[in-house]
Amino acid sequence: MRLMLSFFSAYKLQTALMLTALLLSGMAEGIGLSALLPLVNVALGADATAGLTGGMVSAEQNDFERFFLETLQSMNIAPTLQNLLLIMVMGVAFKSALLLIAQRQVGYTAAQVGTDLRLEMLRAVLRSKWEYFLHQPVGKLTNSLATEAQRSSASFVYGATALTYFIQAVIYGGVALALSWQATLTATLAGAVVIGVSHFLVRITRKAGKKQTNLLTSLMSNLTDTLQSVKPLKAMSREHLADNVLAGDTSRLNKALRRQVLSGAVLDSAQELMFAVFIALGILVALQGFDMPLPTVMVLVVAIGRAFAFLGKVQKQFQKMAQGESAYWAMRASIDEALGAEEQLSDGIVPNFDHAMEFRAVDFDYDQHPVFRQLSLTIRAGTLTTLVGPSGAGKTTIIDLTIGLLRPQQGQILLDGTPLSDIDIRAWRSKIGYVPQETVLLHDTIAHNVSLGDPDLDPEAIQRALESAGAWDFVQKMPEGVETNVGERGGKLSGGQRQRIVIARALVNRPRLLILDEATSALDPASEAAIRQTMETLKGELTILAISHNRAMVDAADTVYKLGDGQANVVDRETEAALFS
């Protein structure tokens, strides 16, 4: 029940409303059930008021019935067949109405649980340090936001439903206790035996649920990676290799689900049989051992039978809750882990970038592997600076240090003479436009891909960004202009067109620094030349920092740094041609 306590502590008001409705519905059902024994006596031809008038019904055996009839008498209600039936119907009606309120509250709270978990997870990950984010498989995050949040929400529903059944079982048990404490005590012990014997099936389900959580995470991670690599896999006729990996995860998941289904089915059949045996024995003992009147035994059987039925449902719902419990705790662990890696962004000096950004004797290690030692370079404002060098030389690391995603272990990074550690990083990043190597567009319109849905960006700002990126000419020639849908990952556009849309996205907020992270590496010569022309037009209006191995971006640069051996050396114009020889 640790899971439900966690939910209840997080949603106190909703829990209070739900419990109040459940308790009142149980009481209403108990009142309706209380009319059953007098009703049976009337139906069998006995005087329902005999216990009050000294008739044939024993007061010792029917204290509960006597109390009910005395209550009716105090309210001037005659214990007639019509009145007793009306009381039963009204009890069921009130119970149904209150139960509807409780179930509605459960549904609303369950939806809120899923929403809150998704938002908490997403916000925690987005606020985490870049190093933490780099080590998280995309499929794991996708699985948490989709599958684990949904299973957690379902577990809350199962737990709340179990609580509903438990309250109803207590109400029926209370009625049975009022009729015969001996029979009720015996039935309680029998019920405890049934629940205890079958509890191992709950443990099997919980274990299968944990395995399901782990396998779903693995499956979603592998599936995400595979979907991102479908084209090269098909091009090399190696899609069967991905199929083998996914089939293995799916097969293991299927086995876990089969164990879960089997344990649930066994619990249903075995529990029902054991309860039936104990109820039959109880009837025999009550009639022959305690010599109880038949009407009392009939009502007692109904009360105990219903109590057993609800207790069985409690265990079944608890079993279903245990099945998804691991998803909630796994998600909570992921959220706590992300919160523990939260990026600490404090207020500082608001930057402007009027002069230069300087790296002074910077040392940086990544996963205990040295990348830079005493690195020094300068990015002058209003110029185009290009970084070249072999793979692994640290070009992207310089970008990440510039943005403030990474912090150097030694040395300083100065922006207009102010250490980056003293600057408001959020304000600094808002002045940066970033164009990644992979030009991924959303399956949406050109306008939405440029603005990303920012309500503060009007059509004029979008058009201005497209013009600055050299994209306006081809965009306005499209049938729907900026409202043209670009297709999945921008598939309806050429590589050069996609690149210009992404550049427009980076320019739409009028940044002070534009970063091109190998943004022209996959372009044809014509598109590359067009991008170069765009960069030369922008140079002076803003600062451009580019990673590129293309001749055009190197030729257009004011300064070229060649990275290697943890250092950055300026390439002069006389030796620049050697980079491409």
N, C-alpha and C positions, 0 to 999 in steps of 0.2 A: 504493500500500500504506500510505499515511499513515493511512488510516482504520483498518486492522487494527492498526497499531502503537498507535494511540490506544486501541482496545479492549483490546489485550494489556496495555498499561501500567495500565489501570484494573482488569483482572481477571487478576492475575498467577498466582494459584494455579490458577484454572480453566484458564488457558492452558497451564500446565505439565502438568496432568493430561491435557488434550486432546492436546498434542504428544507426550507419552510414549506414550499409547495409539496414536496415529497411526504413530509410528516403529516400535513393536513390531508393529503389524499389517502394516506394509510389509515388515518383516524376515520375518515369517511367510509372507507371500505370496512373497517372494523365495526362501525355502527350498523352498516347494512348486514354484516354477517351475524351480528347479535340478535337480529330478528329471526334467524333461521330456526333455532330450537323451538321457540313458541310456535312458529309457523308449522313445523313438523308435527308438533302435538295437536294443533288444530286440524291439520290434514289427516292425522290418524284418528281423529274423533275424540281426542282427549281434551279436557278443559284446560285452556292455556293459563287460567288463573287458579288452577287447583293448588298450586304451591302457596298461593296467597290466602286461600280460604280454608286451608287445612285438609285438602282433598288427598287424592291418591298419590300425588307426586311428592317424593321425599325432598325436604328442604336441604338436607345435607348433601344430597347428590346433585342438587340443582341450584346452588347458591348464585351462580351466574345468571340463570334464567330468572330466579326470584328478584335479583337486583335490577335486571332489565325491565321486568314487569312493574316493579315498584316505581321505577323512573317514569314509565309510561303513565302510571296511575297519578303520579305527582303532576304530570302535564295534562291530565284529563284526556288521555288518549286511550280508547278501548283497544284491547289486544285482539281485534277481529282479523279475519283473513285478509280483508281489503287493506286495513291499516298496516299490517305487518308486511304485505307485499309492497305497499307504497313506500314504507321505510327502506326496504331493501333496494327498490329501484332508485330512490333518492340518494341513497348511499353510493350506489354505483355511478349515478350521474355526477355527483360532486367529486367522487374519486377520479372519474374520467376527465372532468374539466381541469381539476388541479394537476392531474398527471400530464395533461396537454401543456399546461403552463410550464411545468418542470422540464418536460422534454424539449419544448421550444427553447428554454434557457440553456439546456445542454447543447442543443444544436448551434445556437448563437455563440456560446462560449467556445465550442469546438472549432468553429470557423475562425474565431479570434485567436485561438491557440496557434493554428496553422499560420495565420497572417503574421502574428507577433514573432513566431520563431523564424519565419523567412526573413522578415525585416531585420531582426536582431542579428541573424547570421550574415546577411548581406552587408549591413553597416559595420559589423565587427571586422569582416574581411577587407572591406574598402578602406578602413581606417588603420589597417595593420601596416607594419613596415614592409618595404619592398622586398627585402630579403626573405621574409616569411612568405609573402605571396608567391615568390618564385618557386618555392618548394611545394606548393599546393597543386595537385592535379585538378584540372578544370572539371573533370568528371566527378570528383569528390564533392566539389561545391554544387554542381548541378544535381547530384543525387540528394544532397542535404536539402536544397531548396524545393525539390520536387517530391521525391519518395519519402525521405525521413520526416519532413514536416507533415506530410499527409498521414503517415503511419502514426506519428505522435498525436495528431488530432483524433484519429480513429481510436487510439488507446484511451484518450480522455472519455470519448463516448462510451466505450466498453466499461471503463471504470465507473462512470456515473450510472450506467444502466445496472451494473452489479449492485451499486448502492441502492438504487430504486427497488430492485428485487429483494435486497436484504431487509429494507424497511417493511416491505409487504410480508416477508417471511416472519418478521418479528410480530407484526400485527396478528397474523393467523396463529402464531405460537402463543401470543397473549390470550387469545380467545380459547385456545385449547387448554392453556394453563388454568383459566378460570373454570373450565368444565371439569378437569381432572388433573391435578398436579402430578399424581403418580404416573398416569399414562403419558403425560407430556414429558416428564423427566425420562421415562423409558425411551420415548421416541427421540428425545434430544440426544441421548447416548447413542442410539442406533444411527441417527443422522451424522453424528460426529465420526462414527466408525466408517460410514460410507464415504464421507468427505475425506477422511484421513487415508483410506485405502486408495482412493482414486487421485490423490494429490500428486502422485509421482508423474501422472500424465501432464499436469501443469508444468512440472519441472522439465519434462521432455519438450513441451511447446516453447518454454522460455529459452532453452538451449538452441532449439531450431530457429527461433526468432533472432538470436544473436548471430548465428551463422548466416541467416538471411541478410542481416544488416551488413555484415562484412562482404558477402558475395555481391550484393547490390552495388556497393561502393566500388569494388573491383570491376564489375561488369560495366558500370557507367563510365569509369575512367578509361577502360579499354575501348568502349564504344565511341566515346568522344574523340579519342586519338585516331581511331580507325576512320571515322567519318571525315576527319580533317585530311586524311591521306588516301581517300578513295581513288582519286584520279591517278596518282603514280602507281598505286597497287594494281589497278586495272590495266594501266599502260604496260606494266611488266608481267601481267598475268600472274600476280601473286596474291590475289584477293582470297584465295583458299587458305593462305597462312593466317590472315586475320580471322577468317571463318573458324579455323581450328581453335584459336584463342577464345573467341566469343562463345563457341559451342561448349568448350570446357567449363567456362564460368556458368553458362546457362544450365548445363547438365548438373553441376553441383548445386545450383540454386533450386533446380527441380527436385533434387533429393531432399533438400531441407524442407521444401514446401510439402512434399509427400509425407514426411515425418509429422509435420504440423497437422496435416489433414487427418492422418491415421490416428494420432493421439486424440484429436477432437471427436472423431467418430467413435472411438472406443469409449471415451468418457460419456458420450450420449447414451450408448447402448448399455454399458455396464452399470451406470448410475441409475438409470430407469429401472433395470431389473432388480437391483439391490433395494431400492426404495419400495418397489412393489412387494417384495418378500417381507420386509419389515412391517409394512402397513397390514398385510394379510395376517401376520402373526399378532399384530396389535389388536386387530378386530377379535381374533380368537380369544386372546387373554382378557380383553375388556368384557366380552360376553360371558365367558365361562369362569374366568378367574376372579374378576371384580363384580360380577353379576350386575352390570350396569344396564339401565333401561335402554331399549333399542333406539328411541329418539335421540338420547344423549350420545350413544355410540355412533349413530349416523352423522350427527353434527361434528363429533370429535374426529371422525374419519375424514370429513371434509376439511376441517381446520388443519389437522396434522398433514393430510395429503397435500393440501395447498402449500403449507409451510415447507414440506419436503420439496415440492415442485419448484418453489421459489429459491430454496437453498441450492438446488441443483442448477438453476439458472444463474445464480450468483457465481458458482464455481466455473460454469461455462464462460460467462462474461469475463471472469477473472483470468481464465485461460487465454481468451482472445486479447485481453489487455497485456498479459505477459508476453504474447507473441510480438507486439509492437513496442514494448517497453524499451528494448535495447536501442531502437531508433531514436527515441527521445534523449536517452542518456548519451548516445553517440553524438547527437547534434549539440547537446549542451556542452560536451567536452570540446567539440570543435569551436563553439562560440567562445568558451573560456580560453582556449588556446589562442584564438585570434585576438581576444581582448588583452591577453598577456603580452602579445607582440604589437600592441597598438603604437602607432607612430606618435611620438610626443612633439606636437606642434604648438609652440608658445608664441604669444604676440611679440613683435619686435619692430624694427625699423621698416617702414614701407619703402621698397626699392623703386628705382626708376630706370636704371641702366643707361646712363648718359655718356659714360667714358669707356670703361673696360671691365672685363671679368678676368681675374688673374688666379692661376694655380701656382702657389709658392711652396716648393719642396714637399709635395704631397706624397705620402705613402698610403697605399691601399692594398689590403689582402682580402681575397674572396674565398671563403671556406678554407682559410689557413693557407691559401696559395697566393704568393706575392704577385701583384699585378703591376704596381708602380713603386718606384723607389726614387724619392727626391724629384718628382715630376714637376716641371715648371713650364707654363705656356700662358699666352695672353690672347684673349678674344676681344678685339677692339669694337666698340659700338659703331654701328652703321656700316660694317664691313661683312664680307663673306669669308668665313674661315672653313677650310676643308681639312678633314682628318683622313689620312690614308695609312695603310699598313696591313700586315698579314692578319689572318684570322687568329683571335686570341690575344692580340696585342693590347687590347683595352680601349678600343674606340668607343664601343657602347658604354663602357664603364665611365668614360669621361662625360658622355651625355647624361648618365644617371647622376653623377656627381654634380653636374651643372644644374640639373633640375632640383637637386636636393633629395632625391630618392635614396642615395647612399651618402654616407659621411666618411671622410678620410680618417684613418687611424692617426696619422701625423701630418703636420703641415696645415696650410690655410687655403681656403678659396675665398677670394675677395671680390665683391661686387661694388664698383665705384669706390674702392678703398675700405668698404665695410665687410667684416667677416660674414660669410653666409650663415654662420651659427647665430648671429645677432639680428638676422633679417626675418621678417614675417614670411615664412615659407609659403603659406597659402596665397598671400598677396603676390609673391614672386612667381609662383606657378600660374597665377591668373594672367600674367604678362607673357606667357610662353605659348607658342603654337607648335605642335608636335606632329610630324608626318612620319609614320613608321615604315619599315621596309615592306611589310605585307599590307597592301591596300584593301582592307576588308570594309565593304559598304553594307549598310543595313538593307534588308528587303523592303524598301520604302522609296519615297520620292527623293528627287535631287535636293529639294528644299529642306526636307527633314534630315537628310544625310549631312547637309551643311550646318544646319542650326542645332541638330540633335534634340529638337523639341524645346529649345530654350524660348520661353514666352517673351523674353526681353528683346529678341532679335526680330526685327520687322523685315518685310520683303526687300526694302531698300538696302538693308545691311547684307542680306543674302546675295543680292545682285552685285553689290560692291565687292564682296569677297570673291564671287565667281569671276568678275572682271579682273581683279588683282591676280587671280590664279590663271588667267588666260583661258577660262572655260566658258565665258559668257557667249562667245560666238557660236560654239556648237550646241550649247544648251538651248538658246533661243530658237534654233532651227528645228528642234525636236517638236513633234506634234503637240505635246502638252507642256512644253517648256520646262520650268522648274518643277512642275507637278508630275513629270515623267517618272514612272517607277523604274528603278535600276535593276530589278531582278535579284535573285539570290546571290549574295556576295558581290553584287555589281556586275553580274554576268552579261547584262544587256549592253554594257559599255566596253570600249576597247581599253587596253592597259593604260595608254596615255590619258584617256578621258577619266578613268577611275582615279589616276594619280592627281589630276587637276582638281577633281571634286574633293579629294582628301586634303589637298593644299588649301582649297577654299575653306574647308572646315577649320583648318588651323589658323586661317587669316581672319575669320569672321569676327572675332573679338578684338581685332586690331592689336596683336601682340607686339612687344618690344623685341622679342627674340623668337626667331623661327628655326626650329631644329628639323633637319632632314636626316633620318636614320637609314642610310642606304636606300633612299626613296626612289632613286633612278636606276637601280641595279638591274631591274627586269624589263627596261624599256628598250624599244627599237631606236636606232639612231635618230630618226625624224622626231620621235616623241622626246628623246633625250635633249635634242637641240632646242625644241620648243620649251622644255622645262628650264633649260639653261637661260634662254631669253627671258623667261618669266623671273628667274632669280636675279638677273642683271637689272631688270626693271625695278625689282623690290629693294635691291641693295641701296643703301642710303636712307630709305624710308624706315627700315628696321635692320636688326642685326641677324645674320644667317650663320648658323653652325651646321655643317653638313659632313656626314660620313659618306664617302663615295670613292669608287675605284674607276669611275668613268672619266674619260679625258675632258669632256665638256665642263663638268663641275670643277675639275682641277684648274682648267684654263680660266674659268670665270672667277676663281678665288683671289682674294687680296692676299691671303696668307694660307700656306699649305704646311701642315705638320705631318711628318712621317713618324709613326709610333713603332717602337721595337725595343726589347730588352728593358722594359719599364721606363723608358724615356720618350720624349717627344722632341724631334729636331725639325727646325724650319727648313723647308725645301726652297732653294732659290730658283729663279727662272732658268738659269743656265743648266741646272741638273734636273729640271722638272721633266724633260723628255725622257730621261732614263727610267722614270717610273713606269712607262708604257712600252719600253723597248724589249 
